[in-house]
Amino acid sequence: MRRYSVIITPEEGAYIVDVPALPGCHSVGDTIPEALENIRDAITLYIAVLRERGEPIPEEQEPIQAIQISVAA
């Protein structure tokens, strides 16, 4: 079992999901649960392609931390 942090970004009625540890691994969903289900499928396929190519599977070293800050603009 592998664990990866994901970033969920709301955008015009949908949710975009990115996996920073897996470059180019992205998905989308109409709801957060759907987006998470879709990204699980995308991660599974991403890893399957790496295995087929004999490439190493990236491991996430430390979970990503997201912090919201305020700045004067």
Secondary structure by P-SEA (a helix, b strand, c coil): cbbbbbbbbbcccbbbbbbccccccccccccaaaaaaaaaaaaaaaaaaaaaacbbbbbbcccbbbbbbbbcc
